[in-house]
Amino acid sequence: MSPQDRTILHVDMDAFFASIEQRDHPELRGKPVLVGGDGPRGVVAAASYEARAFGCHSAMPSAIAKRLCPQAIFVSGSHKRYREVSKGVFLILERFTPMVQPISIDEAFMDVTGTEGLFESPSDIAVQIRSMVLNEINLTCSVGVAPNKFLAKLGSEINKPDGMMVIERSRIHEILDPMPASAIPGVGPATMTTLHRLGVRTIGDIRKAPIETLSSRLGDYGQTLHRYATGIDDRPVRVDRGAKSISHEQTFREDLTNPEDVRSMIARQSEDVAYRLRRQAKYARTVTIKIRFGNFETVTRSVTLDRPSDQTAEIHRASRGLFDVWARAYRPVRLIGVGVSQLTQQHDNPGLFDQQESNKQQMVDRLGDKIAERFGKGSVMRGSSMRAQPRHGHHGPGSDTGGLDEHQG
């Protein structure tokens, strides 16, 4: 199908985490709700629209959110419950087309090209989706209908929350031109400063600006901006629900001053990441650790394994080795994370002399997985992770973000 003939929907749940809390707890309805930790090191994972009216938003430090909205109600939230609700939403989307591309736990693109024989129109599909999500999930969503991904996502934002926007080809410039340039994805304060120096403030200004001028100031992104401003986006909807990466990270209420506490947490996160790899029957080629220091400086380092692996011991060995390089000049740590990428369903067999050790590690991992599945993750752990803080409890979403990156990672 030619990009010029596509019809794309962008479905975006409204204040997803916070709306679930308000749905499940009637006493929270109509009140400013913040999902996340409320301690001095907490971070807002989601804000209800009542809280957004005070300037609160996701990824904001909880201390700032409290100052903006002292009456805000903090809830720790539940990753498991949010994933269950998300699954129900995606099952609704798949009733209309198999061409569904998850972008995150609460939004997706849909290619509904050629479905006119089954449904009246793409806008009718959008109406039905909003109705089904409301009636079956008891939540609201916003939907954009357009010829491409960029316009569809823009459409879902225009009438949020609980809204819908159809952008026809004949009205693209009429709708885009007056909008601020910041409405284009990726246009942040730094880019806006550059655009202002060029006298560019609206999407229409970008469309009318010479491509050469934009490219000279913004590089390749200048060409991308011009294409978006013209309403062009050839990206197809890609149906690939496999995780691109798996990671766990945790922010601490107080900086960790003892490197052994960090090493213990790395061991714990390595266990969790490897467990999820095995649950998905995948193997990882690359191991990455992420460290944020007390001054908010954030660094990441990666290492490529000799062969793809799902073994806890190998992932722990690699992540521990990366951290030990930093530990030579240790600084207090605010956040630590372990992740894996370059996932595959194939693994290389170890050499003859490594096979026996590999079989032993597989047996240990499988036995540990069975115990964890029956009695919970905390029921079995390696000695190296004994010092680690609990997986659950007061941290909540925004502190421990493992599990929310499975769609695109």
Residue pairs with C-beta under 8 A, 6 or more apart in sequence:
1 113
1 114
3 148
3 234
3 236
4 147
5 113
6 111
6 113
6 147
6 148
6 236
7 111
7 112
7 113
7 122
7 145
7 146
7 147
8 109
8 110
8 111
8 112
8 145
8 146
8 147
8 148
8 149
8 151
8 152
8 237
9 109
9 110
9 112
9 122
9 125
9 126
9 129
9 143
9 144
9 145
9 152
10 107
10 108
10 109
10 110
10 143
10 144
10 146
10 149
10 152
10 153
10 155
10 156
11 89
11 93
11 107
11 108
11 109
11 110
11 129
11 141
11 142
11 143
11 156
12 106
12 107
12 141
12 142
12 143
12 144
12 153
12 156
12 157
12 160
13 19
13 89
13 106
13 107
13 133
13 139
13 140
13 141
14 49
14 139
14 140
14 141
14 142
14 160
14 161
14 162
15 46
15 47
15 48
15 49
15 52
15 161
16 46
16 82
16 85
16 86
16 105
16 106
16 139
17 35
17 45
17 46
17 77
17 82
17 397
18 33
18 34
18 35
18 46
18 47
18 48
18 51
19 48
19 139
19 140
20 81
20 82
20 85
20 139
21 28
21 33
21 35
21 48
21 75
21 77
22 28
22 29
22 31
22 33
22 48
23 138
23 139
24 81
25 75
28 48
28 73
28 75
30 50
31 48
31 50
31 71
31 73
32 47
32 48
32 50
32 51
32 53
32 54
32 56
32 69
32 71
32 72
32 73
33 47
33 48
33 50
33 51
33 72
33 73
33 75
34 44
34 46
34 47
34 48
34 51
34 56
34 62
34 65
34 69
34 72
34 73
34 74
34 75
35 44
35 45
35 46
35 47
35 74
35 75
35 76
35 77
35 396
35 397
35 398
36 42
36 43
36 44
36 45
36 46
36 62
36 74
36 76
36 77
36 396
36 397
36 398
36 399
37 43
37 62
37 74
37 76
37 251
37 253
37 394
37 395
37 396
37 398
37 399
38 62
38 66
38 74
39 62
39 253
39 394
40 62
40 63
40 253
41 251
41 252
41 253
41 254
41 334
41 399
42 61
42 62
42 63
42 74
42 253
42 396
42 398
42 399
43 59
43 60
43 61
43 62
43 251
43 398
43 399
44 56
44 57
44 58
44 59
44 60
44 61
44 62
44 65
44 398
45 58
45 77
45 396
45 397
45 398
46 58
46 77
46 397
47 56
47 57
47 58
47 60
47 65
49 161
51 65
51 69
51 72
54 68
54 69
54 72
55 68
55 69
56 65
56 68
56 69
56 72
58 398
59 398
62 74
65 72
66 72
75 396
76 394
76 395
76 396
76 397
77 396
77 397
79 397
79 402
79 403
79 404
82 105
82 397
82 404
83 105
83 403
85 137
85 139
86 105
86 106
88 136
88 137
89 106
89 133
89 137
89 139
89 141
90 100
90 102
90 108
92 129
92 132
92 133
92 136
92 137
93 100
93 108
93 110
93 129
94 100
95 132
96 110
96 112
96 115
96 119
96 125
96 128
96 129
97 110
97 111
97 112
97 115
98 239
99 110
99 111
99 112
99 237
99 239
100 108
100 109
100 110
100 237
100 239
101 108
101 109
101 110
101 237
101 238
101 239
101 240
102 108
102 241
102 407
102 408
103 109
103 407
103 408
104 404
104 407
104 408
105 404
105 407
107 156
109 149
109 152
109 153
109 237
110 125
110 237
111 236
111 237
112 119
112 122
112 125
115 122
115 125
119 125
119 128
122 145
122 166
123 145
123 164
123 166
125 145
126 143
126 145
126 164
126 166
127 164
129 141
129 143
130 140
130 141
130 143
130 162
130 164
133 139
133 140
133 141
134 140
140 161
140 162
141 162
142 156
142 157
142 159
142 160
142 161
142 162
142 163
142 164
143 155
143 156
143 163
143 164
143 165
144 151
144 152
144 153
144 154
144 155
144 156
144 157
144 158
144 164
144 165
144 167
145 152
145 155
145 164
145 165
145 166
145 167
146 152
146 154
146 155
146 166
146 167
147 167
147 169
147 172
147 231
148 231
148 232
148 233
148 234
148 235
149 233
149 235
149 237
150 184
150 185
150 228
150 231
150 233
150 235
151 167
151 172
151 231
151 233
152 167
153 185
154 167
154 176
154 179
154 183
155 164
155 165
155 166
155 167
156 163
156 165
157 183
158 165
159 165
167 175
169 231
172 231
173 204
173 207
173 231
176 203
176 204
176 207
176 229
176 231
177 202
177 203
177 204
177 207
178 202
178 203
178 204
179 202
179 203
180 201
180 202
180 203
181 187
181 191
181 192
181 195
181 200
181 201
181 202
181 203
181 205
181 206
181 225
182 188
182 192
183 203
184 203
184 206
184 225
184 228
184 229
185 228
186 221
186 224
187 195
187 225
191 218
191 221
194 217
194 218
195 201
195 205
195 206
197 217
198 209
198 213
198 214
198 217
199 205
200 206
200 209
203 228
203 229
204 229
206 214
206 225
206 226
206 228
206 229
207 226
207 229
207 230
209 226
211 222
211 223
211 226
213 222
214 222
214 223
214 225
214 226
215 222
215 223
216 222
218 225
227 233
241 407
242 280
242 282
242 343
243 280
243 282
243 343
243 405
243 406
243 407
243 409
244 341
244 343
244 408
244 409
245 339
245 340
245 341
245 343
245 405
245 409
246 273
246 276
246 277
246 280
246 284
246 339
246 340
246 343
246 405
246 406
246 409
247 273
247 288
247 290
247 337
247 338
247 339
247 340
247 401
247 402
247 405
247 409
248 269
248 272
248 273
248 337
248 338
248 339
248 400
248 401
248 402
248 403
249 269
249 290
249 335
249 336
249 337
249 338
249 339
249 400
249 401
249 402
250 265
250 269
250 335
250 336
250 337
250 389
250 395
250 399
250 400
250 401
251 292
251 334
251 335
251 395
251 398
251 399
251 400
252 333
252 334
252 335
252 389
253 394
255 293
255 294
255 332
255 333
255 334
256 262
256 265
256 332
256 333
256 336
257 332
259 323
259 327
259 330
260 387
261 387
261 388
262 323
262 327
262 333
262 336
263 320
263 323
263 327
263 384
264 384
264 385
264 386
264 387
264 388
265 336
265 385
265 387
265 388
265 389
266 289
266 316
266 319
266 320
266 323
266 336
266 338
267 316
267 320
267 382
267 384
267 385
267 388
268 381
268 385
268 388
268 391
269 319
269 336
269 337
269 338
269 402
270 312
270 315
270 316
270 319
270 320
270 338
271 312
271 316
271 368
271 377
271 381
271 382
271 385
272 377
272 391
272 402
273 315
273 338
273 339
273 340
273 402
274 310
274 311
274 312
274 315
274 316
274 365
275 312
275 368
275 369
275 372
275 377
276 402
276 403
277 283
277 284
277 310
277 315
277 340
277 343
278 310
278 365
278 366
278 369
279 369
281 345
282 310
282 343
282 344
282 345
283 308
283 309
283 310
283 343
283 344
283 345
283 346
283 347
284 305
284 308
284 309
284 310
284 315
284 340
284 341
284 342
284 343
284 344
285 304
285 305
285 307
285 308
285 341
285 342
285 343
285 344
286 302
286 303
286 304
286 305
286 340
286 341
286 342
287 302
287 303
287 305
287 315
287 318
287 319
287 322
287 338
287 339
287 340
288 300
288 301
288 302
288 303
288 319
288 322
288 338
288 339
288 340
288 341
289 300
289 301
289 319
289 322
289 323
289 336
289 337
289 338
289 339
290 298
290 299
290 300
290 335
290 336
290 337
290 338
290 339
291 298
291 299
291 300
291 323
291 326
291 333
291 335
291 336
291 337
292 298
292 333
292 334
292 335
292 336
293 299
293 331
293 332
293 333
293 334
294 331
294 332
294 333
294 334
296 334
298 335
299 326
301 322
301 325
301 326
302 322
302 341
303 318
303 321
303 322
304 342
305 314
305 318
307 347
307 348
307 350
308 342
308 344
308 346
308 347
308 348
309 315
309 347
310 347
310 365
311 358
311 361
311 362
311 365
312 361
312 364
312 365
312 368
312 382
313 361
313 364
314 361
315 338
315 340
316 382
316 384
319 338
337 401
341 409
349 355
350 357
350 358
368 380
371 379
371 380
372 379
372 380
377 391
378 390
378 391
389 395
391 400
392 400
397 404
